[in-house]
Amino acid sequence: MDFGLSQEQLLLKDTIKRFLAEQCPTTRVRQIMESASGHDEKLWTGLMELGVGGLLIAAEHDGSERELLDLALVAEELGYAAAPGPFLASAMATVALIESGDPAVQARWLPRLAAGDAIGTVAIGEEGSEWNPERLQSRARDGRLSGAKSLVPFASVADFIVVAARDDDGIGLWLMERGAPGVDITRLPGNDMTRRLDAVHLKDVPAAKLPSGGTAVVRVIDAGLVLIAADAYGGARRCLDMSRTYALQREQFGQPIGAFQAVKHQLANLATELEPSLSLYWYAAHAFDRIREQSSCHAALAKAHLTDLFDRAARDATELHGGIGFTWEFDLHLWFRRAIFDRSFLGDANYHRARGADLAGW
């Protein structure tokens, strides 16, 4: 059995890596994240031209019919580059439409998502950092939504929002389009300026119910967890690479600080924690497509472990860089901030470890 990536996957990963190195250096990251919208259409178009938007979409809707692992490989490279934009939001919205079971909605939106002509997002979490679908308070009645959704990524630039809410039949998904009456979108200040978050308040908003029910809500969350885990792995890898480079360049007492045993040990510990963690998100992505009954458990554990690891990597990297690591002018804070987003979005590590334990029957 081959546990490695296919040649197509390696080519995809390398292509995205080279594109981001050329088109999204940290100077451009800063320009985009400090802009009004935090979204750069030229960068987004470039990613779409590489086929990122259509990776999960069926060929009949102009996609390439790949699996979640392929999209997670893209997420890893975006995390490594701290690339700004609505990738996570639109990817989760794409999964929602694929899982929706609504041919008309799929025919309308999936080709546009594949081409990059539309951006979607999802509204799941609610006030009090509530991510558990069973506890959502947003309501739907007679085709209209009411409720408050916090931490909605890039709601202000999305062409449609897929909302998790409940009606008399239980939890489900509803699709509302940009400009629908009764929607109030407020930008939220956040640590991670590369991925904007908005608060969305709904009052009798007309929306179309997707026929998939509560199962699709869980699938969307699972996909998001895997993509965040992949992003966290890429970010942690970048922290390690930056720290290693700095340790070989920065000198004290006439020698590189990388020659000091304490620095060696800190870098070695980070490397030995990081390398085996790669298999966690690979397997979680594999389970999403091939072992659906185990998908939620593996997605939860991958997200919990890798976001914790990213958080430690960012903190250790800041310590290893000394005073310069705490400055705005040095780029390391881009990944420190990104680690905070990955740690909290869709639920923190403690929540998902407990959830994973429940799903495993512990």
Residue pairs with C-beta under 8 A, 6 or more apart in sequence:
3 279
5 13
5 73
9 69
9 70
9 73
12 70
12 73
12 74
13 73
13 74
13 76
13 77
15 50
16 47
16 50
16 52
16 73
16 74
16 77
16 78
17 77
17 80
17 81
19 46
19 47
19 50
20 77
20 78
20 80
20 81
20 83
21 81
23 43
23 46
24 43
24 81
24 83
26 82
26 331
26 334
28 40
28 43
29 81
29 82
29 83
29 84
29 194
29 334
30 334
31 40
32 38
32 39
32 40
32 43
32 84
32 85
32 194
33 84
33 193
33 194
34 193
37 156
37 157
37 196
38 84
38 85
38 154
38 193
38 194
38 195
38 196
39 84
39 85
39 86
39 154
39 157
39 196
40 84
40 85
43 83
43 84
43 85
44 85
44 86
44 116
44 119
45 116
47 53
47 85
47 87
47 116
48 114
48 115
48 116
49 116
51 64
52 71
52 74
52 87
53 90
53 94
53 113
53 114
53 115
53 116
54 61
54 62
54 63
54 64
54 113
54 114
54 115
55 63
55 64
55 66
55 70
55 71
55 74
56 63
56 65
56 66
56 67
56 68
56 70
56 71
56 91
56 94
56 95
56 98
57 63
57 64
57 65
57 94
57 98
57 110
57 111
57 113
57 114
58 65
58 98
58 110
59 65
61 106
61 107
61 110
61 111
61 114
62 110
62 111
62 114
62 115
63 110
63 114
67 285
67 286
67 288
67 289
68 223
68 226
68 285
68 288
68 289
69 282
69 285
69 286
69 289
71 91
71 227
71 285
72 226
72 227
72 229
72 230
72 281
72 282
72 285
73 230
74 87
75 87
75 88
75 91
75 227
75 228
75 230
75 231
75 234
76 230
76 231
76 233
76 234
76 237
76 281
77 83
77 234
78 87
78 231
78 234
79 230
79 231
79 232
79 233
79 234
79 235
79 238
79 338
79 342
80 234
80 235
80 237
80 238
81 234
81 238
82 194
82 235
82 238
82 331
82 334
82 335
82 338
83 194
84 193
84 194
84 195
85 154
85 194
85 195
86 119
86 121
86 153
86 154
86 157
86 158
86 195
88 153
88 195
88 224
88 227
88 228
88 231
89 119
89 120
89 121
89 122
89 152
89 153
89 154
89 158
90 113
90 119
90 120
90 121
90 154
90 158
91 223
91 224
91 227
92 121
92 122
92 162
92 220
92 223
92 224
92 227
93 113
93 120
93 121
93 122
93 158
93 160
93 161
93 162
94 110
94 113
94 120
95 219
95 220
95 223
95 224
96 120
96 122
96 162
96 173
96 210
96 216
96 220
97 105
97 106
97 109
97 110
97 113
97 120
97 162
97 175
97 210
98 106
98 110
99 212
99 215
99 216
99 219
99 220
100 106
100 173
100 175
100 210
100 211
100 212
100 216
101 210
101 211
101 212
101 216
102 208
102 210
102 211
102 212
105 175
105 208
105 210
109 118
109 120
109 160
112 118
112 159
113 119
113 120
118 159
118 160
119 154
119 157
119 158
119 159
120 158
120 159
120 160
120 161
120 162
121 152
121 153
121 154
121 155
121 158
121 160
121 161
121 162
122 152
122 153
122 161
122 162
122 163
122 164
122 220
122 224
123 149
123 152
123 155
123 161
123 162
123 163
123 164
123 200
124 131
124 133
124 136
124 149
124 164
124 217
124 220
124 221
124 346
125 131
125 149
125 150
125 151
125 152
125 345
125 346
126 136
126 137
126 138
126 147
126 148
126 149
126 150
127 148
127 150
129 344
129 347
129 348
130 136
130 137
131 221
131 346
131 347
131 351
132 347
133 164
133 171
133 214
133 217
133 218
133 221
134 171
136 147
136 164
136 165
136 166
136 171
137 147
138 145
138 146
138 147
138 148
138 149
138 163
138 164
138 165
138 166
138 202
139 145
139 146
139 147
139 165
139 166
139 167
140 146
140 165
140 166
140 167
140 172
140 174
140 207
140 209
141 167
143 206
143 207
143 208
143 209
144 182
144 204
144 205
144 206
144 207
145 163
145 165
145 174
145 176
145 202
145 204
145 205
145 207
146 202
146 203
146 204
146 205
147 165
147 201
147 202
148 199
148 200
148 201
148 202
149 163
149 199
149 200
149 201
149 202
150 188
150 199
151 188
151 197
151 199
151 345
152 161
152 185
152 197
152 198
152 199
152 200
153 195
153 196
153 197
153 198
153 345
154 195
154 196
154 198
155 161
155 185
155 198
155 200
156 185
156 187
156 196
156 198
158 178
159 177
159 178
160 175
160 176
160 177
160 178
161 175
161 176
161 200
162 173
162 174
162 175
162 210
162 220
163 173
163 174
163 175
163 176
163 202
163 207
164 171
164 172
164 173
164 217
164 220
165 171
165 172
165 173
165 174
166 172
167 209
169 213
170 213
170 214
171 213
171 214
171 217
172 209
172 210
172 212
172 213
172 214
172 216
172 217
173 209
173 210
173 212
173 216
173 217
173 220
174 207
174 208
174 209
174 210
175 207
175 208
175 210
176 183
176 202
176 205
176 206
176 207
176 208
180 205
180 206
180 207
181 205
181 206
182 202
182 203
182 204
182 205
182 206
183 200
183 201
183 202
183 205
184 200
184 201
184 203
185 198
185 199
185 200
185 201
186 198
186 199
186 200
186 201
187 196
187 197
187 198
188 197
188 198
188 199
190 196
190 197
190 341
191 337
191 340
191 341
192 337
192 338
192 340
192 341
193 337
194 334
194 337
194 338
195 338
195 341
210 216
218 296
219 288
219 295
221 299
221 346
222 288
222 295
222 296
222 299
223 288
223 299
224 345
224 346
225 284
225 299
225 300
225 302
225 303
225 346
225 352
226 281
226 284
226 285
226 288
226 299
226 302
226 303
228 303
228 306
228 307
228 342
228 345
228 346
229 280
229 281
229 284
229 299
229 302
229 303
229 305
229 306
229 307
230 281
230 285
230 306
231 338
231 342
232 303
232 306
232 307
232 309
232 310
232 339
232 342
233 274
233 277
233 278
233 281
233 306
233 309
233 310
235 310
235 313
235 314
235 335
235 338
235 339
235 342
236 270
236 274
236 277
236 306
236 309
236 310
236 313
236 314
236 339
237 274
238 335
239 270
239 310
239 313
239 314
239 316
239 317
239 332
239 335
240 267
240 270
240 271
240 274
240 313
240 317
242 317
242 321
242 331
242 332
242 335
243 267
243 270
243 316
243 317
243 320
243 321
244 258
244 267
246 320
246 321
247 256
247 257
247 258
247 263
247 267
247 320
248 256
248 258
249 256
250 256
250 257
250 322
251 257
252 260
257 263
258 264
258 267
263 320
266 316
266 319
266 320
267 320
270 312
270 313
270 316
273 309
273 312
274 309
274 313
277 305
277 306
277 309
280 298
280 301
280 302
280 305
280 306
281 302
281 306
283 298
283 302
284 295
284 298
284 299
284 301
284 302
287 294
287 295
287 298
287 299
288 295
288 298
288 299
291 298
296 355
296 359
297 356
297 359
297 360
300 352
300 353
300 355
300 356
300 359
301 352
301 353
301 356
303 346
303 347
303 349
303 352
304 349
304 350
304 352
304 353
304 356
305 349
306 342
307 339
307 342
307 343
307 348
307 349
308 343
308 349
310 335
310 338
310 339
310 342
310 343
311 339
311 340
311 342
311 343
313 339
314 332
314 335
314 336
314 338
314 339
315 336
317 325
317 332
317 335
317 336
318 325
318 326
318 332
318 336
319 325
321 330
321 332
324 330
325 332
325 333
326 333
327 333
343 349
347 355
